[in-house]
Structures are given as structure tokens and as C-alpha cells.
Amino acid sequence: MTKKTMTLNLTDAEMAALEALSVEKDVSKTAILRQALRLYQVVSGRMQQGEKLFLEDVDSKDKKELVVL
């Protein structure tokens, strides 16, 4: 697999969030972004098939639809 390099412009808040996730998960920032991209691809594909994405509270079982643009 050929890899490409790109420049990514993030706000201070976005970079802080990326760095925090990287530390929390003990993986590189690149790994976090790759995982986010794969997740977005899966969610987008399922939504194109007419499916919806919900988050459920473990205790109360309340469900909320997650809207992705």
C-alpha cells in the first residue's frame, strides 16, 4: 500500500482534542485520524442505505439519534 503525506490545518481546540485522544488511547495522532476516517466511512455508508445511528444510555435505555452531515 502506497502512503501519501498531507498537511492538515487544525484549530488549537481540535489539536488539543487529537492530542488528548492520542495520549488516552496510547496511539499516534495518525492512528486516531485513520480510525476516525474508517468510522466515518462506515457510518456514511450505512446512512446512505437508509439506516440511522443511535446512542443509547446504558442505565436508562434512552436513545438519541446521531445526525451526521
JOHU-V230748 format. One line per field, one symbol per residue. burial: I if it has 16 or more other C-alpha atoms within 10 Angstrom, else O. A space follows every 50 residues. Layout:
burial->???
This chain:
burial->OOOOOOOOOOOOOOOOOIIOOIOOOOOOIOOIOOOOOOOOOOIIOOOOOO OOOOOOOOOOOOOOOOOOO
